[in-house]
Amino acid sequence: MKLKDLIGMDIIDEAGNTVGNVSNIDINENTGSIKGIDVGKRKGILSHNEKLITFNQINQISDKILLDNILCNDNCGEP
């Protein structure tokens, strides 16, 4: 899988809640490994929240990114 394929991919937590989608990928400049991914969640037309998911929180990457834990808050699943 190429990094460009990850951008926009849905991120699902352990409980099956959609946390957001991949807005950016953080790379370790020294090793070239992925440090984490930025999760974006749109709040309105121009605003959005972001949070960082570290690579060790990821359980599986396929057509979605599945996490090992629950990151959802009160507004999970909202568009």
GROMACS elastic network, one bead per residue, 0.5 to 0.9 nm:
[ bonds ]
;  ai    aj funct       b0    kb
    1     4     6  0.84469   500
    1     5     6  0.66615   500
    1     6     6  0.80568   500
    1    62     6  0.89572   500
    2     5     6  0.53964   500
    2     6     6  0.72032   500
    3     6     6  0.53450   500
    3     7     6  0.71277   500
    3    25     6  0.78662   500
    4     7     6  0.55961   500
    4     8     6  0.88713   500
    5     8     6  0.78707   500
    5     9     6  0.75202   500
    6     9     6  0.53244   500
    6    10     6  0.87735   500
    6    21     6  0.89621   500
    6    22     6  0.65333   500
    6    23     6  0.86808   500
    6    24     6  0.85757   500
    6    25     6  0.83093   500
    6    61     6  0.88967   500
    6    63     6  0.88695   500
    6    64     6  0.86510   500
    6    65     6  0.86344   500
    7    10     6  0.89324   500
    7    21     6  0.75990   500
    7    22     6  0.50290   500
    7    23     6  0.57367   500
    7    24     6  0.64337   500
    7    25     6  0.78408   500
    8    20     6  0.88703   500
    8    21     6  0.52701   500
    8    23     6  0.60737   500
    8    24     6  0.85957   500
    8    40     6  0.87673   500
    9    20     6  0.85053   500
    9    21     6  0.52326   500
    9    22     6  0.54380   500
    9    23     6  0.84298   500
    9    63     6  0.73160   500
    9    64     6  0.58981   500
    9    65     6  0.70600   500
   10    18     6  0.69543   500
   10    19     6  0.77166   500
   10    20     6  0.60166   500
   10    22     6  0.66929   500
   10    63     6  0.80761   500
   10    64     6  0.52376   500
   10    65     6  0.62665   500
   10    66     6  0.86885   500
   11    17     6  0.84413   500
   11    18     6  0.58576   500
   11    19     6  0.55728   500
   11    20     6  0.55347   500
   11    21     6  0.52899   500
   11    22     6  0.70683   500
   11    39     6  0.76792   500
   11    64     6  0.60038   500
   11    66     6  0.60688   500
   11    67     6  0.73772   500
   12    15     6  0.78849   500
   12    16     6  0.56775   500
   12    17     6  0.54753   500
   12    19     6  0.56813   500
   12    20     6  0.76096   500
   12    21     6  0.86945   500
   12    64     6  0.71181   500
   12    65     6  0.60918   500
   12    67     6  0.61758   500
   12    70     6  0.87102   500
   12    71     6  0.88907   500
   13    16     6  0.53805   500
   13    17     6  0.54677   500
   13    18     6  0.65310   500
   13    19     6  0.65061   500
   13    65     6  0.84215   500
   13    66     6  0.58908   500
   13    68     6  0.67713   500
   13    69     6  0.59068   500
   13    70     6  0.50558   500
   13    71     6  0.62222   500
   13    72     6  0.71740   500
   14    17     6  0.74223   500
   14    59     6  0.89538   500
   14    66     6  0.70148   500
   14    67     6  0.56685   500
   14    68     6  0.55375   500
   14    69     6  0.50289   500
   14    70     6  0.52757   500
   14    71     6  0.82855   500
   15    69     6  0.78075   500
   15    70     6  0.61533   500
   15    71     6  0.89974   500
   15    72     6  0.86409   500
   16    19     6  0.89992   500
   16    66     6  0.85243   500
   16    70     6  0.85477   500
   17    70     6  0.80499   500
   17    71     6  0.85141   500
   17    72     6  0.66571   500
   17    76     6  0.61578   500
   17    77     6  0.61017   500
   18    21     6  0.81924   500
   18    72     6  0.76424   500
   18    76     6  0.63343   500
   18    77     6  0.53741   500
   18    78     6  0.84246   500
   19    39     6  0.76119   500
   19    40     6  0.84573   500
   19    41     6  0.74697   500
   19    70     6  0.88641   500
   19    71     6  0.67942   500
   19    72     6  0.57995   500
   19    73     6  0.85005   500
   19    76     6  0.63838   500
   19    77     6  0.72014   500
   20    23     6  0.88777   500
   20    39     6  0.57576   500
   20    40     6  0.55097   500
   20    42     6  0.80992   500
   20    50     6  0.87843   500
   20    76     6  0.86845   500
   20    77     6  0.84838   500
   20    79     6  0.89548   500
   21    38     6  0.81865   500
   21    39     6  0.53562   500
   21    40     6  0.54603   500
   21    41     6  0.67444   500
   21    65     6  0.87446   500
   22    25     6  0.75136   500
   22    37     6  0.64767   500
   22    38     6  0.58214   500
   22    40     6  0.61387   500
   22    65     6  0.88553   500
   23    37     6  0.75398   500
   23    38     6  0.54995   500
   23    39     6  0.56748   500
   23    40     6  0.53246   500
   23    41     6  0.87464   500
   23    50     6  0.80564   500
   24    36     6  0.88849   500
   24    37     6  0.58863   500
   24    38     6  0.50288   500
   24    39     6  0.74089   500
   24    40     6  0.83565   500
   25    34     6  0.72110   500
   25    35     6  0.79279   500
   25    36     6  0.62197   500
   25    38     6  0.60888   500
   26    33     6  0.87480   500
   26    34     6  0.60046   500
   26    35     6  0.54499   500
   26    36     6  0.52064   500
   26    37     6  0.57297   500
   26    38     6  0.74106   500
   26    52     6  0.89107   500
   27    30     6  0.87399   500
   27    31     6  0.83087   500
   27    32     6  0.60169   500
   27    33     6  0.57027   500
   27    35     6  0.53229   500
   27    36     6  0.71899   500
   27    37     6  0.87640   500
   28    31     6  0.56146   500
   28    32     6  0.52004   500
   28    33     6  0.54157   500
   28    34     6  0.61502   500
   28    35     6  0.58901   500
   29    32     6  0.54336   500
   29    33     6  0.77900   500
   30    33     6  0.82500   500
   31    34     6  0.87631   500
   32    35     6  0.89647   500
   34    37     6  0.78844   500
   34    54     6  0.85931   500
   34    55     6  0.67446   500
   35    53     6  0.87154   500
   35    54     6  0.60808   500
   35    55     6  0.58075   500
   35    56     6  0.87462   500
   36    52     6  0.64864   500
   36    53     6  0.53788   500
   36    56     6  0.82574   500
   36    57     6  0.88444   500
   37    51     6  0.83364   500
   37    52     6  0.57079   500
   37    53     6  0.52660   500
   37    54     6  0.64753   500
   37    55     6  0.72985   500
   38    50     6  0.61974   500
   38    51     6  0.55970   500
   38    53     6  0.62379   500
   38    54     6  0.87618   500
   39    49     6  0.80093   500
   39    50     6  0.52232   500
   39    51     6  0.51987   500
   39    52     6  0.60690   500
   39    53     6  0.69403   500
   40    48     6  0.65524   500
   40    49     6  0.57144   500
   40    51     6  0.68631   500
   41    47     6  0.89375   500
   41    48     6  0.54910   500
   41    49     6  0.52871   500
   41    50     6  0.63982   500
   41    51     6  0.87877   500
   41    79     6  0.83140   500
   42    45     6  0.75084   500
   42    46     6  0.80828   500
   42    47     6  0.63475   500
   42    49     6  0.64440   500
   42    50     6  0.87855   500
   42    79     6  0.75092   500
   43    46     6  0.78421   500
   43    47     6  0.55199   500
   43    49     6  0.69490   500
   43    79     6  0.83960   500
   44    47     6  0.52636   500
   44    48     6  0.67154   500
   45    48     6  0.82940   500
   53    56     6  0.83076   500
   53    57     6  0.65410   500
   53    58     6  0.78467   500
   53    67     6  0.89368   500
   54    57     6  0.55480   500
   54    58     6  0.73491   500
   55    58     6  0.55375   500
   55    59     6  0.88304   500
   56    59     6  0.77643   500
   56    68     6  0.85453   500
   57    66     6  0.88524   500
   57    67     6  0.57445   500
   57    68     6  0.55534   500
   57    69     6  0.70291   500
   58    61     6  0.75634   500
   58    65     6  0.70378   500
   58    66     6  0.60687   500
   58    68     6  0.58847   500
   58    69     6  0.85468   500
   59    65     6  0.76668   500
   59    66     6  0.54758   500
   59    68     6  0.52245   500
   59    69     6  0.88544   500
   60    64     6  0.80443   500
   60    65     6  0.58840   500
   60    66     6  0.51093   500
   60    67     6  0.69942   500
   60    68     6  0.85844   500
   61    64     6  0.59409   500
   61    66     6  0.63709   500
   61    67     6  0.89989   500
   62    65     6  0.63689   500
   62    66     6  0.82694   500
   66    69     6  0.89701   500
   67    70     6  0.74638   500
   67    71     6  0.85199   500
   70    73     6  0.88013   500
   72    75     6  0.75202   500
   72    76     6  0.55720   500
   72    77     6  0.86721   500
   73    76     6  0.58312   500
   75    78     6  0.58483   500
   76    79     6  0.86707   500
